[in-house]
Every structure is written in structure tokens, then in C-alpha cells.
Amino acid sequence: MTKTPWLTPPRLTAAAAALLVLLALPPLRQALEAGMTTHMLVQYPLLAMCGAMLAHALPPRWRALCDRWNGYGVSGLLAAALVLAVLMIPRVLDLALVDARVEAAKWLALLLCGAALRLSWRPAGLLVQGFFLGNILPMTVVAGHLFQDTPVRLCNAYLLDDQVRLGRGLVWIAAAVAAVWFALVIRALVQREAQAGVANPTA
């Protein structure tokens, strides 16, 4: 008897919707946005994860439509890179706290960013993935050092100490992502060599 996968599209959609409702509740939303670090390093990834979950639950027909304009994941990763670059601007954090339109645009952008990453990462392959990370990770490190080293507050809504913590967090996250990706690349290359050896035992 074939077992039904636990992560079915309806369950993923329900889980993403439940998480979005939870994140939208004023107490939790205000708690996450009260700190610069939790705003960018907790709320941002959670919203992007919701977008990825919703994209994973898309019907095959909708995925095929997305694939038409997203050859090798280039369009999706480019869109994700642009979204992340804009949302790292300190002024955006400030505006999101006081302008409901900017807050709504931030949520929508992060959902789309997560969806784009989910739909684009595997089709991209190692080369395009490396190009994407080669642009995003240095930008993240530069932003992290800027947050740490600047003597003035870049966001009016947050204290300088929180800004420094965010900067350190961005640098460490960039380093961790780079290390994990390189480990996965080495693993993929080793597996490819092993498969090639099995396919050509007399070579």
C-alpha cells in the first residue's frame, strides 16, 4: 500500500495560511518589529518561508506557467535578489513601521521572494546558484559591516546597539549560507564522480 505524503499541497497551504495569520496578529507582529534584529532576521525569513510553502503547493499547471518565464531559475533568482537588496535599506524598515502601504508591500514582496526562491533554486543548477549567492552574500556582508561600523543610527526607530547586533547577524548568516552551499556543492560533485565511476567501471 502506497503511503500518502504528509506534506500534501492542501496541508502546506493551510500551514502557510496559519503562519501568516499568526505573524499578522498585532502582538506578535509588534514584538518582531520592535527590534531591528528580529524584524530582519526573524520576520523576513518567516514571511519568505510562507511564500515558499505556498509555491510548493502550486498545482502542476501553475508551475508550468511559471517555468515559461523562469528558464533555469534566472528570472526568479533575479527578482529575489532585487527584493532582498531593497528590503535591506534601513529606510524601508523605518517606513514599514509607520506606513501601512509600505508594510503591506514588504509582506507581499517577501512572499513573492520566497516563492521565487522555491520555484527557481533547483532549476538554476550549481552555476546559476553560485552566481546568485556570489551577488547576494557579499552584499549581505557589506550591509552587515555598515550596520556595525557606522557611528550613527541608520534607522530612526531602532537603537544603535540593535543595529550593531543586526550587522553581526547578517555577517554570520552570510558565512553560514556560504559554508552550507559549498558543502552541498562538494557533496554533489562527489556523488557525480561516484555515479560516473559506476557507469564506466572499465574507464
N, C-alpha and C positions, 0 to 999 in steps of 0.2 A: 504494500500500500504506500502510495506516494504522500509524503507529508506536505502540508500546506506551509509555505514560508511564513515566518512570523511577521516579517516586515512587508506586509502587503500594501499596495497603494492606498486603500482606504484608511488603514491604520496609520500610515505615515502622514497622510493629510490631516487626520484627526489629531495626531500628536503635534504636528506643526501648528495647527489652529489653536490647540490648548496652550502651547507655549507662547504663542503670540498674545493670546488673551491675558495670560499671566504677566507677561512683560508690559502689557499696556495698563495693567492695574496701577492707579496713581501711587500707592505706597511703594511698590517695587520699582516702578519707573523712576520715581523721585529719588529713591535710595541709590539706584545705579547711577543716575545722573548727578548725584550730589558730589561725587568725586571724579576728577578728571581721569584717573586711572581706571575706575570701574566703568566710566562712561565709554571709553575707547577700547579697553581690553576685556570687558565682560559683556556689556550690552551689544557692542558692534558684532562680535563673533556669534552671539546667540541669535541675533536677527539674521545674520548671514546663514547660519545653520538652518533656520526655519526655511529660508529660501531654497537651500539645497535639498531639504526634505520634500518640499513641495515639487521641486523639479524632478526628483527621483520618482515621485508618484505620478508624473505625467503619463497619459496614455501613449502608446507607441505612435499613433498618428500625429500627435502634437510634437513628439520628439523628432519625428521625421521632418516636420515643417521647420523646426529649429535647426536641424542639421543642414538644411539647404543653404542657409546664410552663415553657417558656422563651420566651414570646412577646416579640418584639423584643429578645431577649437580656437582658431586665431581670433575671430570676431568676439567670442565670449570672453577670452582672457584679456583682450584689449579693453573691452568695456569694463571688466572687473578692475583692471589696473587704473583706469581713469577714475572710477568711483572711489577707490581706496586713496588715490592721490588727493582728490578733492576733500574727502572726509578727514584727512589728516591736518587740514588747515585749521589752526586754532580758532579763527573767526567763525568757522562753521559750528564748532562746539558751543560758542557763546550764543550764536543766533538760534540754535536748536532749543536752547533753554527759554528763550523769550518770544519766539515766533512760531506759532503752531504750524504755519505753512512750511517752514524750514524743517521742523521736527517730522512732519509727515513725509516730506521729500527725502529726509535722511532714512526713515524706515523703509520707504519704497526702494530707494537706491540700494540699501543693504540686502533687502530680499532679492532684488534682481541680481546683485553681485554674487550672492550665494548660489542662486540658480544657475548663473552663467558659469561659475566655477565647477559646479556639479556636472553640467552638460558638456563642458569643454575639456576637463582635465585628462580623461582617458584618450579621447580622440587626438589630443595635442601631441602625445608621444613625448619621449625624453627631450628631444631637441627643442620643441616649442615650449615645453615646461621649463627647461633651463633658461630660455630667453626671457620668459615671463618672470621667473624668480630672479634672474640676473638684473632685472629692472626694479622690481618691487622691493627686494630685500635691501639693496644699497640705499634706496630712497627711505626705507624704514629706519635704517641705521642713522642716516643723516638727520632725519627728523628727531630721532631719539637723542642724538648728541646736541641738537639745537635746543630741545626742551631742557636738557641737563645743564648746558653751559651758559645759556642766556641769563643775564643778571636781572632781567625784568620779567614780569608776568606776561605771558602771551595770551592768556585768556583772563578776561576781567572777572569771570565767575569762579575761578579756582585760585587757590593759594600757590605760592612758588614751590613749597615742599611737595605738593601733589604733582606739580608739573615735572619736578625732578624724578619722582617715582615713576611717572609715566615714561619719561625718557629712558630710564634704565630698563623698564619692562619692554619697551619697543626693541631695544638693542638685544636683550636676551632672547626675545621671541624670534627675531630675525636670525640669530645664531642657531637657535634650536631647529627652526624650519630648514635652514641650510644643511645642518648636520643630518637631519632625518632624510631629506631628499637625496643627499649624497649616498647615504647608506642604502636607500632603496635603489639608486642607480647601480651601485656596485652589486647588489643582490641580483638585479635584473640581468646585468652583464654576465655574472657567474652562471646564472640559470641558462642564459642563451648559449654560452660556451659549452655547458654540460649537454644541452639538447643537441648542439651541433656535433659533439663527440659521439653521442648515441646514434645519430643519423648517419654518421660516417665513421664506423668503427675501424676501418682499414686505412683511414687518412693519416 
